[in-house]
Amino acid sequence: MVAMTALQFSLLDVDTEIKPQSLDLVRRSRLSDGAWIDLCRGWMSGADELFDRLAHRVSWHAEQRQMYERVVSVPRLLSFYDEQDVLPDPALDDAKRLLDAHYAPELGEPFRTAGLCLYRDGRDSVAWHGDTIGRSRTEDTMVAIISLGAPRALLLRPRGGGRALRHNLGHGDLIVMGGSCQRTWEHAVPKTARPVGPRISIQFRPRGVR
Ligand SMILES: O=C(O)CCC(=O)C(=O)O
């Protein structure tokens, strides 16, 4: 359990049932080279309660990674649910079911794994990268991300160079990166000097995509 006080993000959200909404209102933006993103603002209702449950139920852990000759701390806490693992809240099963129903005809397969990140404050971040470990190095795929808690910027830029796009992901928002996005674009959640509260990101990925 993470030592963190429960935060109230939205006064309107206090008694709302935790439930992903319909994906009928999802909006697609086409990027270059066959990449696209879908956005659905406020997709997860009851986001306050879901944030609180995940913050306290998930066994968050810190990781270290080798960077050239140094071992560095990963600047966020993590937890990974492989395809046979029980997800930490039934709302995530509901979310996966809806995502599968909406995207499987286009994706050709279901989402299988859930990676969770906890950004404790503005010092936590993820550097520029594409999810290119596995099949996504060579094939089109999708990564669906639900954002809970403090709004943070998700930046996207073409690998070949070009202007970065900025999406401020808010409490309960859904973004899906699809097509060639993991191969031809990179994404990042940069550090911020602004005083921001914690954020949880839930990423659903198909089998063999990391
Ligand atoms: O925090 C996010 O929404 C993005 C996370 C991410 O890019 C990753 O874990 O690979």
The ligand as an SDF file (V2000), in Angstrom:
LIG
                    3D

 10  9  0  0  0  0  0  0  0  0999 V2000
    1.3400    7.3680  -18.0110 O   0  0  0  0  0  0  0  0  0  0  0  0
    0.9050    7.1120  -19.1270 C   0  0  0  0  0  0  0  0  0  0  0  0
   -0.2340    7.3190  -19.4240 O   0  0  0  0  0  0  0  0  0  0  0  0
    1.8500    6.5200  -20.1550 C   0  0  0  0  0  0  0  0  0  0  0  0
    2.6040    5.3330  -19.6260 C   0  0  0  0  0  0  0  0  0  0  0  0
    3.5320    4.7590  -20.6220 C   0  0  0  0  0  0  0  0  0  0  0  0
    3.7770    5.3050  -21.6570 O   0  0  0  0  0  0  0  0  0  0  0  0
    4.1790    3.4920  -20.3500 C   0  0  0  0  0  0  0  0  0  0  0  0
    4.1170    3.0080  -19.2070 O   0  0  0  0  0  0  0  0  0  0  0  0
    4.7820    2.9340  -21.2770 O   0  0  0  0  0  0  0  0  0  0  0  0
  1  2  2  0
  2  3  1  0
  2  4  1  0
  4  5  1  0
  5  6  1  0
  6  7  2  0
  6  8  1  0
  8  9  2  0
  8 10  1  0
M  END
$$$$
